[in-house]
């Protein structure tokens, strides 16, 4: 009997150990928002995933995520007062895919077919949701699946997302947990691997975060939990690291280098502002919990981007390389927002540099070593190769001379060999670095 009790206890603990390793390294993937906003269709998703599979998966990119609005029959009506967006719900008040946009979802099939498609390619499949319970479900007081509760028991009518009116908040009670359990079970049944929950981390909705985290854990399926938008409050860092695998540290980041914006958390977030934020969160990054600096707005943003008009990224080549370098050495998740069907060679080369990706996926001790109003220096220790990583950033609007001994940068005194990871070039032995960096540009070295 004691042996049986021990075995049952061990079985109950194993899933918890597995969930702690849901994201042992920062997740790498693609999200539809920057190019399709609310409007992506099944055909468009598959076209992007096909390119992703061929061109990015060999370099470690894994997740493909449909962002907001997959349950809207008429997403083009969003923002038009009184217009019907055509919400699709099941009998238990849960959003289901709009079959007009996702034909494989017809007859209650949900997103099973799309998940199976991603899995057949060796990829992971994710979706976006807005926290809460649909207002329509509450108005109809629909039953919550696998419980004695109804939607009205779970709804907090005093709490609606300030920028999306579709849902009511969910009470932190048994009915609320039952509702989150019901959607988590639905997603697990579809084969979902990643759930991005929006309007939940700024302000920090601790009760709903805990309920959603618990609900996903109970499904028995490994599902990464991503929280959005930011800024997640630093005072909640200890809590969020125990609940989610990644969480946004800033407002939405778009293709803006800098702007006259006195609000450090204004919209849109710009690249210069991100440097300080990632440095504040560096100590909380680690296996299973990653501060998220937001998507990479590179390449073509369109045909229907989540902000402004269709366009090529307004970030210069130097700015994009600098952003990718910062995200890599700070170990932020790498989530691309480009329209992959219109990918250009330069952006593809940026995203497929194995030596730079290794900085993101295999380093430790990552830190902002020093900074001035014009510059930042980050360092880290390589774990899949020998040596230390050193990143030099010029965030100013003019060329910048930077000169340091390797000892200044935390290495032992004396000569070391350096390799330029972006140029794939060995630089020989020296006692330090002396460079002139172009405006908004950066350099990334591995030093032995």
LOTORSE-130233 format. One record per residue (C-alpha): residue number from 1; residue in three letters; x, y, z. Coordinates in Angstrom, 2 decimals. Example, Ala and Ser with C-alpha at 12.3 -4.5 7.8 and 13.67 -1.06 7.14 Angstrom:
SITE   i  aa       u       v       w
SITE   1 ALA   12.30   -4.50    7.80
SITE   2 SER   13.67   -1.06    7.14
//
This chain:
SITE   i  aa       u       v       w
SITE   1 UNK    0.00    0.00    0.00
SITE   2 UNK    2.81    2.42    0.87
SITE   3 UNK    4.43    1.68   -2.50
SITE   4 UNK    1.12    2.43   -4.28
SITE   5 UNK    0.72    5.73   -2.38
SITE   6 UNK    4.29    6.70   -3.29
SITE   7 UNK    3.71    5.89   -6.96
SITE   8 UNK    0.54    7.98   -7.06
SITE   9 UNK    2.35   10.88   -5.39
SITE  10 UNK    5.19   10.60   -7.87
SITE  11 UNK    2.76   10.65  -10.79
SITE  12 UNK    1.16   13.82   -9.44
SITE  13 UNK    4.54   15.54   -9.20
SITE  14 UNK    5.90   14.61  -12.62
SITE  15 UNK    3.69   17.02  -14.56
SITE  16 UNK    4.81   19.90  -12.34
SITE  17 UNK    8.45   19.10  -13.08
SITE  18 UNK    7.64   18.91  -16.78
SITE  19 UNK    5.86   22.27  -16.77
SITE  20 UNK    8.89   23.94  -15.19
SITE  21 UNK   10.73   23.06  -18.41
SITE  22 UNK    8.10   24.32  -20.85
SITE  23 UNK   10.48   26.97  -22.15
SITE  24 UNK   14.02   26.01  -21.09
SITE  25 UNK   15.31   28.57  -23.60
SITE  26 UNK   13.60   31.71  -24.91
SITE  27 UNK   10.81   30.72  -27.32
SITE  28 UNK   11.45   31.51  -30.99
SITE  29 UNK    8.59   31.87  -33.43
SITE  30 UNK    6.26   33.88  -35.64
SITE  31 UNK    3.07   35.77  -34.77
SITE  32 UNK    0.46   37.05  -37.22
SITE  33 UNK   -0.37   40.42  -35.57
SITE  34 UNK    2.24   42.70  -37.11
SITE  35 UNK    1.22   41.75  -40.64
SITE  36 UNK   -2.42   40.65  -40.45
SITE  37 UNK   -3.91   42.25  -37.34
SITE  38 UNK   -7.33   40.73  -36.63
SITE  39 UNK   -7.81   39.38  -40.13
SITE  40 UNK   -5.60   36.38  -40.90
SITE  41 UNK   -7.24   33.45  -42.68
SITE  42 UNK   -6.43   29.76  -42.68
SITE  43 UNK   -4.95   29.99  -46.17
SITE  44 UNK   -2.73   32.94  -45.22
SITE  45 UNK   -1.60   31.21  -42.06
SITE  46 UNK   -0.60   28.07  -43.97
SITE  47 UNK    1.30   30.09  -46.56
SITE  48 UNK    3.35   31.73  -43.82
SITE  49 UNK    3.90   28.47  -41.96
SITE  50 UNK    5.10   26.77  -45.12
SITE  51 UNK    7.81   29.41  -45.56
SITE  52 UNK    8.62   29.31  -41.84
SITE  53 UNK    9.08   25.55  -41.97
SITE  54 UNK   11.50   25.68  -44.88
SITE  55 UNK   13.51   28.78  -44.03
SITE  56 UNK   13.39   29.32  -40.25
SITE  57 UNK   12.78   25.97  -38.56
SITE  58 UNK   16.30   24.70  -39.42
SITE  59 UNK   17.68   27.54  -37.28
SITE  60 UNK   15.65   26.73  -34.16
SITE  61 UNK   12.49   28.74  -34.82
SITE  62 UNK    9.57   26.67  -33.56
SITE  63 UNK    6.30   28.44  -32.67
SITE  64 UNK    3.65   29.67  -35.14
SITE  65 UNK    0.94   31.77  -33.49
SITE  66 UNK   -2.41   33.15  -34.67
SITE  67 UNK   -2.97   36.43  -32.87
SITE  68 UNK   -6.19   38.20  -31.93
SITE  69 UNK   -9.53   37.79  -33.65
SITE  70 UNK   -9.66   34.19  -34.96
SITE  71 UNK  -13.23   33.98  -33.61
SITE  72 UNK  -14.48   37.01  -35.60
SITE  73 UNK  -16.52   36.39  -38.74
SITE  74 UNK  -16.19   40.05  -39.76
SITE  75 UNK  -12.94   41.44  -38.32
SITE  76 UNK  -12.99   44.23  -40.88
SITE  77 UNK  -15.81   45.80  -38.82
SITE  78 UNK  -13.62   46.24  -35.74
SITE  79 UNK  -13.57   49.86  -34.64
SITE  80 UNK  -16.78   50.74  -36.49
SITE  81 UNK  -19.41   51.72  -33.97
SITE  82 UNK  -22.48   49.51  -34.15
SITE  83 UNK  -20.98   47.17  -36.76
SITE  84 UNK  -21.26   43.43  -36.21
SITE  85 UNK  -17.94   41.61  -35.96
SITE  86 UNK  -19.67   38.24  -35.83
SITE  87 UNK  -18.38   36.59  -32.66
SITE  88 UNK  -18.48   32.80  -32.79
SITE  89 UNK  -19.13   30.95  -29.52
SITE  90 UNK  -19.87   27.38  -28.56
SITE  91 UNK  -22.71   26.30  -26.28
SITE  92 UNK  -20.48   26.81  -23.24
SITE  93 UNK  -19.57   30.42  -23.94
SITE  94 UNK  -16.11   29.79  -25.37
SITE  95 UNK  -14.79   31.47  -28.50
SITE  96 UNK  -14.46   29.17  -31.50
SITE  97 UNK  -12.82   29.86  -34.88
SITE  98 UNK  -14.90   31.66  -37.51
SITE  99 UNK  -15.43   28.94  -40.14
SITE 100 UNK  -15.68   31.47  -42.96
SITE 101 UNK  -12.02   32.33  -42.35
SITE 102 UNK  -10.92   28.92  -41.04
SITE 103 UNK  -12.80   26.31  -43.10
SITE 104 UNK  -11.22   23.38  -41.26
SITE 105 UNK  -12.97   24.62  -38.09
SITE 106 UNK  -16.44   23.87  -39.49
SITE 107 UNK  -18.84   21.61  -37.57
SITE 108 UNK  -17.21   22.29  -34.23
SITE 109 UNK  -13.76   21.02  -35.20
SITE 110 UNK  -12.05   24.06  -33.72
SITE 111 UNK   -8.39   24.53  -34.51
SITE 112 UNK   -7.50   20.83  -34.44
SITE 113 UNK   -6.65   20.67  -38.12
SITE 114 UNK   -4.34   23.69  -38.02
SITE 115 UNK   -2.60   22.36  -34.93
SITE 116 UNK   -2.16   19.00  -36.65
SITE 117 UNK   -0.76   20.76  -39.71
SITE 118 UNK    1.84   22.59  -37.60
SITE 119 UNK    2.69   19.41  -35.71
SITE 120 UNK    3.12   17.47  -38.95
SITE 121 UNK    5.93   19.89  -39.79
SITE 122 UNK    7.55   19.52  -36.38
SITE 123 UNK    6.33   22.94  -35.23
SITE 124 UNK    4.40   24.20  -32.20
SITE 125 UNK    1.03   25.94  -32.64
SITE 126 UNK   -0.28   28.86  -30.62
SITE 127 UNK   -3.20   31.25  -30.29
SITE 128 UNK   -4.01   34.62  -28.74
SITE 129 UNK   -6.93   35.36  -26.43
SITE 130 UNK   -8.16   38.38  -24.50
SITE 131 UNK   -8.54   37.61  -20.80
SITE 132 UNK  -12.06   37.20  -19.50
SITE 133 UNK  -15.40   35.72  -20.53
SITE 134 UNK  -17.36   36.87  -23.61
SITE 135 UNK  -20.09   39.38  -22.83
SITE 136 UNK  -22.46   37.45  -25.08
SITE 137 UNK  -21.91   34.32  -22.98
SITE 138 UNK  -22.85   36.30  -19.87
SITE 139 UNK  -25.90   37.90  -21.46
SITE 140 UNK  -27.14   34.43  -22.45
SITE 141 UNK  -25.88   32.98  -19.13
SITE 142 UNK  -24.48   29.94  -20.87
SITE 143 UNK  -23.40   26.93  -18.81
SITE 144 UNK  -19.71   26.52  -18.05
SITE 145 UNK  -18.47   23.19  -19.36
SITE 146 UNK  -17.94   20.34  -16.89
SITE 147 UNK  -19.31   22.34  -13.96
SITE 148 UNK  -22.53   23.36  -12.23
SITE 149 UNK  -21.80   27.04  -12.90
SITE 150 UNK  -23.05   29.48  -15.50
SITE 151 UNK  -21.31   32.41  -17.16
SITE 152 UNK  -22.91   34.98  -14.86
SITE 153 UNK  -21.34   33.24  -11.85
SITE 154 UNK  -17.86   33.83  -13.26
SITE 155 UNK  -18.21   37.29  -14.79
SITE 156 UNK  -16.91   40.45  -13.14
SITE 157 UNK  -19.04   43.05  -14.91
SITE 158 UNK  -17.11   45.88  -13.28
SITE 159 UNK  -13.90   44.80  -15.01
SITE 160 UNK  -13.57   45.18  -18.78
SITE 161 UNK  -10.33   45.56  -20.72
SITE 162 UNK   -9.82   49.28  -21.26
SITE 163 UNK   -8.94   48.87  -24.95
SITE 164 UNK  -11.08   45.87  -25.91
SITE 165 UNK  -14.74   45.72  -24.81
SITE 166 UNK  -15.49   42.14  -25.93
SITE 167 UNK  -15.21   40.42  -22.55
SITE 168 UNK  -15.95   40.86  -18.88
SITE 169 UNK  -13.23   40.05  -16.39
SITE 170 UNK  -13.38   36.74  -14.54
SITE 171 UNK  -13.95   36.58  -10.79
SITE 172 UNK  -11.34   34.85   -8.69
SITE 173 UNK  -13.79   32.23   -7.42
SITE 174 UNK  -14.75   28.62   -8.13
SITE 175 UNK  -16.87   29.61  -11.12
SITE 176 UNK  -14.05   31.71  -12.53
SITE 177 UNK  -11.60   28.84  -12.20
SITE 178 UNK  -14.13   26.53  -13.83
SITE 179 UNK  -14.40   28.86  -16.82
SITE 180 UNK  -10.64   29.09  -17.29
SITE 181 UNK  -10.41   25.31  -16.84
SITE 182 UNK  -13.00   24.92  -19.59
SITE 183 UNK  -11.15   27.01  -22.16
SITE 184 UNK   -7.80   25.41  -21.26
SITE 185 UNK   -9.32   21.96  -21.79
SITE 186 UNK  -10.75   23.08  -25.12
SITE 187 UNK   -7.36   24.35  -26.29
SITE 188 UNK   -5.57   21.24  -25.08
SITE 189 UNK   -8.08   19.15  -27.02
SITE 190 UNK   -7.28   21.11  -30.15
SITE 191 UNK   -3.56   20.47  -29.66
SITE 192 UNK   -2.54   24.00  -28.72
SITE 193 UNK    1.07   24.43  -27.51
SITE 194 UNK    1.17   28.16  -26.75
SITE 195 UNK   -1.43   30.61  -25.41
SITE 196 UNK   -0.86   34.36  -25.42
SITE 197 UNK   -3.27   36.01  -22.98
SITE 198 UNK   -3.75   39.73  -23.60
SITE 199 UNK   -4.90   42.62  -21.40
SITE 200 UNK   -3.71   40.74  -18.34
SITE 201 UNK   -0.27   41.98  -17.27
SITE 202 UNK   -0.65   45.79  -17.38
SITE 203 UNK   -2.36   46.30  -15.03
SITE 204 UNK   -1.30   43.04  -13.42
SITE 205 UNK   -4.40   40.85  -13.02
SITE 206 UNK   -2.97   38.46  -10.47
SITE 207 UNK   -6.15   36.48   -9.87
SITE 208 UNK   -6.79   35.77  -13.54
SITE 209 UNK   -3.12   35.03  -14.18
SITE 210 UNK   -3.11   32.43  -11.42
SITE 211 UNK   -6.37   30.88  -12.63
SITE 212 UNK   -5.16   30.63  -16.23
SITE 213 UNK   -1.78   29.23  -15.21
SITE 214 UNK   -3.47   26.62  -13.02
SITE 215 UNK   -5.97   25.75  -15.74
SITE 216 UNK   -3.26   25.10  -18.31
SITE 217 UNK   -1.30   22.98  -15.84
SITE 218 UNK   -4.35   20.83  -15.11
SITE 219 UNK   -4.82   19.87  -18.76
SITE 220 UNK   -1.79   17.60  -18.68
SITE 221 UNK   -0.61   19.10  -21.97
SITE 222 UNK    2.57   21.22  -22.06
SITE 223 UNK    1.28   24.68  -23.05
SITE 224 UNK    3.46   27.79  -22.87
SITE 225 UNK    1.73   30.76  -21.22
SITE 226 UNK    2.59   34.20  -22.59
SITE 227 UNK    1.24   37.36  -20.92
SITE 228 UNK    0.59   40.65  -22.68
SITE 229 UNK    0.82   43.60  -22.97
SITE 230 UNK    3.37   45.35  -20.84
SITE 231 UNK    4.75   46.85  -18.87
SITE 232 UNK    4.39   44.06  -16.36
SITE 233 UNK    5.15   45.79  -13.03
SITE 234 UNK    8.60   45.02  -11.67
SITE 235 UNK    7.07   44.61   -8.22
SITE 236 UNK    5.24   41.55   -9.56
SITE 237 UNK    8.38   39.91  -10.93
SITE 238 UNK    8.57   37.23   -8.23
SITE 239 UNK    4.98   36.22   -8.90
SITE 240 UNK    5.00   36.26  -12.69
SITE 241 UNK    8.11   34.07  -12.91
SITE 242 UNK    6.11   31.32  -11.16
SITE 243 UNK    3.02   31.65  -13.35
SITE 244 UNK    4.07   32.27  -16.96
SITE 245 UNK    6.85   31.25  -19.31
SITE 246 UNK    7.05   34.73  -20.85
SITE 247 UNK    5.57   38.14  -20.13
SITE 248 UNK    5.75   41.49  -21.82
SITE 249 UNK    7.95   44.15  -20.25
SITE 250 UNK    6.76   47.06  -22.39
SITE 251 UNK    3.85   48.47  -24.32
SITE 252 UNK    3.58   47.36  -27.96
SITE 253 UNK    6.92   47.71  -29.75
SITE 254 UNK    6.72   48.74  -33.40
SITE 255 UNK    9.11   49.88  -36.13
SITE 256 UNK   10.09   53.11  -34.36
SITE 257 UNK   13.68   53.82  -33.31
SITE 258 UNK   12.98   56.83  -31.12
SITE 259 UNK   10.45   59.62  -30.77
SITE 260 UNK    9.62   62.58  -28.58
SITE 261 UNK    7.80   60.66  -25.90
SITE 262 UNK    8.27   61.47  -22.24
SITE 263 UNK    6.26   58.43  -21.18
SITE 264 UNK    8.66   55.47  -20.82
SITE 265 UNK    5.70   53.16  -21.36
SITE 266 UNK    3.91   55.11  -24.10
SITE 267 UNK    2.47   53.73  -27.32
SITE 268 UNK    4.15   52.72  -29.45
SITE 269 UNK    7.20   51.68  -27.52
SITE 270 UNK   10.41   52.60  -29.33
SITE 271 UNK   13.75   50.87  -29.57
SITE 272 UNK   15.73   53.31  -27.43
SITE 273 UNK   13.25   52.87  -24.56
SITE 274 UNK   13.68   49.09  -24.67
SITE 275 UNK   17.33   49.24  -23.61
SITE 276 UNK   16.50   50.41  -20.10
SITE 277 UNK   13.57   48.03  -19.70
SITE 278 UNK   15.47   44.89  -20.66
SITE 279 UNK   18.26   45.87  -18.27
SITE 280 UNK   15.76   46.21  -15.40
SITE 281 UNK   14.42   42.70  -16.06
SITE 282 UNK   17.73   40.88  -16.73
SITE 283 UNK   17.86   39.25  -13.29
SITE 284 UNK   14.49   37.56  -13.76
SITE 285 UNK   15.33   35.72  -16.99
SITE 286 UNK   16.01   32.02  -16.79
SITE 287 UNK   14.82   28.57  -17.86
SITE 288 UNK   11.03   28.52  -17.86
SITE 289 UNK   10.58   32.28  -17.35
SITE 290 UNK   11.56   34.94  -19.88
SITE 291 UNK   10.94   38.71  -19.89
SITE 292 UNK    9.53   39.49  -23.34
SITE 293 UNK   10.64   42.65  -25.19
SITE 294 UNK    7.86   42.07  -27.78
SITE 295 UNK    7.75   41.06  -31.42
SITE 296 UNK   10.35   41.94  -34.02
SITE 297 UNK    8.70   44.33  -36.53
SITE 298 UNK   11.02   43.48  -39.42
SITE 299 UNK   10.43   42.88  -43.11
SITE 300 UNK    7.02   43.54  -44.69
SITE 301 UNK    4.30   44.58  -42.25
SITE 302 UNK    1.10   43.97  -44.15
SITE 303 UNK   -1.27   43.52  -45.91
SITE 304 UNK   -3.27   44.38  -42.78
SITE 305 UNK   -0.89   45.23  -39.92
SITE 306 UNK   -2.09   45.65  -36.37
SITE 307 UNK   -1.00   49.30  -36.42
SITE 308 UNK   -1.03   51.89  -39.20
SITE 309 UNK   -0.78   51.17  -42.92
SITE 310 UNK    0.94   48.31  -44.80
SITE 311 UNK    4.65   49.04  -45.21
SITE 312 UNK    8.19   47.81  -45.20
SITE 313 UNK    9.66   48.12  -41.71
SITE 314 UNK   10.75   51.68  -41.08
SITE 315 UNK   13.76   50.45  -39.12
SITE 316 UNK   17.06   50.71  -40.99
SITE 317 UNK   19.29   47.69  -41.51
SITE 318 UNK   21.57   48.86  -38.69
SITE 319 UNK   18.61   49.41  -36.37
SITE 320 UNK   17.19   45.95  -37.06
SITE 321 UNK   20.56   44.34  -36.39
SITE 322 UNK   20.88   46.33  -33.15
SITE 323 UNK   17.42   45.25  -31.99
SITE 324 UNK   18.11   41.61  -32.82
SITE 325 UNK   21.43   41.85  -30.98
SITE 326 UNK   19.79   43.35  -27.88
SITE 327 UNK   16.96   40.79  -27.84
SITE 328 UNK   19.57   38.03  -28.24
SITE 329 UNK   22.01   39.01  -25.51
SITE 330 UNK   19.16   39.94  -23.14
SITE 331 UNK   17.59   36.53  -23.89
SITE 332 UNK   14.18   37.89  -24.81
SITE 333 UNK   11.88   35.54  -26.70
SITE 334 UNK   12.37   36.01  -30.45
SITE 335 UNK    8.97   36.38  -32.12
SITE 336 UNK    8.92   37.65  -35.68
SITE 337 UNK    6.04   39.77  -37.01
SITE 338 UNK    6.91   39.93  -40.72
SITE 339 UNK    4.75   38.70  -43.58
SITE 340 UNK    6.84   35.64  -44.38
SITE 341 UNK    5.40   35.27  -47.87
SITE 342 UNK    7.09   38.57  -48.78
SITE 343 UNK   10.39   37.96  -47.03
SITE 344 UNK   13.47   39.69  -48.44
SITE 345 UNK   16.96   38.22  -48.49
SITE 346 UNK   18.48   40.74  -46.08
SITE 347 UNK   15.87   40.13  -43.37
SITE 348 UNK   16.13   36.37  -43.82
SITE 349 UNK   19.91   36.58  -43.37
SITE 350 UNK   19.41   38.61  -40.18
SITE 351 UNK   17.11   35.94  -38.74
SITE 352 UNK   19.24   32.93  -39.65
SITE 353 UNK   22.64   33.77  -38.19
SITE 354 UNK   23.38   30.69  -36.10
SITE 355 UNK   26.14   32.39  -34.12
SITE 356 UNK   23.85   35.22  -33.02
SITE 357 UNK   20.93   32.88  -32.29
SITE 358 UNK   23.30   30.91  -30.03
SITE 359 UNK   23.73   34.03  -27.88
SITE 360 UNK   19.97   34.02  -27.26
SITE 361 UNK   19.61   30.28  -26.78
SITE 362 UNK   22.85   29.31  -25.03
SITE 363 UNK   24.31   31.93  -22.72
SITE 364 UNK   24.28   32.78  -19.05
SITE 365 UNK   25.19   35.66  -16.76
SITE 366 UNK   23.64   38.11  -19.22
SITE 367 UNK   23.94   41.67  -17.97
SITE 368 UNK   24.02   45.31  -18.98
SITE 369 UNK   27.57   45.99  -17.87
SITE 370 UNK   27.59   49.76  -18.40
SITE 371 UNK   25.79   52.51  -20.24
SITE 372 UNK   25.87   56.21  -21.01
SITE 373 UNK   23.26   58.39  -22.71
SITE 374 UNK   24.92   57.41  -26.02
SITE 375 UNK   25.83   53.77  -25.50
SITE 376 UNK   25.15   50.43  -23.86
SITE 377 UNK   27.44   47.45  -23.29
SITE 378 UNK   26.10   43.98  -22.54
SITE 379 UNK   28.08   40.86  -21.67
SITE 380 UNK   27.27   37.18  -21.19
SITE 381 UNK   29.02   33.84  -20.91
SITE 382 UNK   28.70   31.40  -23.80
SITE 383 UNK   27.49   27.93  -22.83
SITE 384 UNK   27.52   26.14  -26.21
SITE 385 UNK   30.92   27.53  -27.20
SITE 386 UNK   34.03   28.86  -25.49
SITE 387 UNK   34.34   32.42  -24.31
SITE 388 UNK   32.31   35.47  -23.40
SITE 389 UNK   29.88   37.50  -25.45
SITE 390 UNK   30.31   41.27  -25.66
SITE 391 UNK   27.77   43.56  -27.36
SITE 392 UNK   28.48   47.24  -27.98
SITE 393 UNK   25.57   49.55  -28.86
SITE 394 UNK   25.53   53.11  -30.16
SITE 395 UNK   22.05   54.51  -29.47
SITE 396 UNK   23.03   58.06  -30.39
SITE 397 UNK   22.35   59.90  -33.64
SITE 398 UNK   26.03   60.29  -34.54
SITE 399 UNK   29.10   58.05  -34.94
SITE 400 UNK   30.57   56.95  -31.62
SITE 401 UNK   34.14   55.97  -30.73
SITE 402 UNK   34.31   53.16  -28.17
SITE 403 UNK   37.59   51.95  -26.66
SITE 404 UNK   37.92   49.43  -23.82
SITE 405 UNK   40.39   46.83  -22.65
SITE 406 UNK   38.99   43.34  -22.30
SITE 407 UNK   39.56   43.72  -18.57
SITE 408 UNK   37.25   46.77  -18.61
SITE 409 UNK   34.60   44.44  -20.02
SITE 410 UNK   34.94   41.82  -17.31
SITE 411 UNK   37.51   39.49  -18.86
SITE 412 UNK   40.94   38.61  -17.53
SITE 413 UNK   43.69   41.13  -18.19
SITE 414 UNK   45.84   40.53  -21.25
SITE 415 UNK   45.27   39.46  -24.82
SITE 416 UNK   42.19   37.62  -26.06
SITE 417 UNK   40.97   36.51  -29.47
SITE 418 UNK   37.69   37.96  -30.72
SITE 419 UNK   35.19   36.92  -33.37
SITE 420 UNK   32.65   39.24  -35.00
SITE 421 UNK   29.45   37.18  -34.93
SITE 422 UNK   27.56   39.22  -37.51
SITE 423 UNK   30.43   39.14  -39.99
SITE 424 UNK   31.47   35.55  -39.15
SITE 425 UNK   35.01   36.89  -38.98
SITE 426 UNK   37.91   36.15  -36.64
SITE 427 UNK   39.61   39.38  -35.57
SITE 428 UNK   42.80   37.97  -34.07
SITE 429 UNK   44.38   38.61  -30.68
SITE 430 UNK   44.27   41.95  -28.88
SITE 431 UNK   44.14   43.52  -25.43
SITE 432 UNK   40.80   45.19  -26.10
SITE 433 UNK   38.49   46.82  -28.58
SITE 434 UNK   38.77   50.18  -30.33
SITE 435 UNK   35.98   50.89  -32.81
SITE 436 UNK   33.88   53.63  -34.36
SITE 437 UNK   30.22   52.56  -34.44
SITE 438 UNK   27.72   54.14  -36.81
SITE 439 UNK   24.55   55.78  -35.43
SITE 440 UNK   22.01   53.25  -34.12
SITE 441 UNK   24.42   50.41  -34.91
SITE 442 UNK   26.03   47.69  -32.80
SITE 443 UNK   28.77   45.08  -32.69
SITE 444 UNK   28.62   41.59  -31.23
SITE 445 UNK   31.73   39.59  -30.35
SITE 446 UNK   32.62   36.24  -28.86
SITE 447 UNK   35.88   36.67  -26.96
SITE 448 UNK   38.16   33.86  -25.76
//
